Amino acid sequence: MSNSDPVEVEVTFLRVTSAAVLVECDEIEIWLPREKVQFDGLLDHCEKGELIEVTVPEWLAYDRGLI
């Protein structure tokens, strides 16, 4: 697996802005840039506290402590 391979992670949705999405993983709040996050659906329609699965580059997941 290369550093740019995408990985899927399950996180808790908290909120979204035009630039980033705030999620929680293992009780830690993490900001992810929207341009790097893939999600089946619309982030603008998620409810706070909802479990969602997002796809992010492996390097970003590692950098933010998601894996």
C-alpha positions as CSV (number, residue, x, y, z in Angstrom):
1,M,0.0,0.0,0.0
2,S,1.4,3.4,-0.9
3,N,1.0,6.5,1.1
4,S,-1.5,7.9,-1.3
5,D,-3.8,4.9,-1.3
6,P,-7.3,5.7,0.0
7,V,-8.4,4.2,3.3
8,E,-12.0,4.0,4.7
9,V,-12.5,5.0,8.3
10,E,-15.6,5.1,10.5
11,V,-15.9,8.4,12.4
12,T,-18.6,10.4,14.2
13,F,-19.7,13.4,12.3
14,L,-19.7,16.7,14.3
15,R,-20.0,19.6,11.8
16,V,-19.0,20.8,8.4
17,T,-17.8,24.1,6.9
18,S,-17.1,25.1,3.4
19,A,-13.5,24.1,3.8
20,A,-13.4,21.2,6.3
21,V,-15.4,18.5,8.2
22,L,-15.1,18.0,11.9
23,V,-15.2,14.4,13.0
24,E,-14.5,12.5,16.2
25,C,-12.5,9.3,16.4
26,D,-11.6,7.7,19.7
27,E,-12.9,10.7,21.6
28,I,-10.6,13.1,19.7
29,E,-11.9,15.9,17.5
30,I,-10.2,16.0,14.1
31,W,-10.6,18.5,11.2
32,L,-10.4,17.0,7.7
33,P,-10.1,19.1,4.6
34,R,-13.3,18.6,2.5
35,E,-11.2,18.4,-0.7
36,K,-9.5,15.3,0.7
37,V,-12.6,13.5,2.0
38,Q,-14.9,11.2,0.0
39,F,-18.2,10.3,1.4
40,D,-21.2,8.5,0.0
41,G,-23.8,11.2,0.4
42,L,-23.8,14.9,1.2
43,L,-21.9,16.0,4.2
44,D,-24.2,19.0,4.5
45,H,-27.0,16.6,5.3
46,C,-25.3,14.6,8.1
47,E,-26.6,14.9,11.7
48,K,-24.3,15.7,14.6
49,G,-23.3,12.4,16.3
50,E,-24.0,10.3,13.2
51,L,-21.6,7.5,12.4
52,I,-20.2,7.9,8.9
53,E,-17.6,6.2,6.8
54,V,-15.2,8.4,5.0
55,T,-12.5,7.7,2.5
56,V,-9.3,9.7,2.9
57,P,-5.7,9.3,1.6
58,E,-3.7,7.0,3.8
59,W,-1.1,9.7,4.6
60,L,-3.9,12.0,5.9
61,A,-5.5,9.3,8.0
62,Y,-2.1,8.5,9.6
63,D,-1.2,12.2,10.1
64,R,-4.6,12.8,11.9
65,G,-4.4,9.7,14.0
66,L,-7.3,7.9,12.3
67,I,-5.2,4.7,11.7
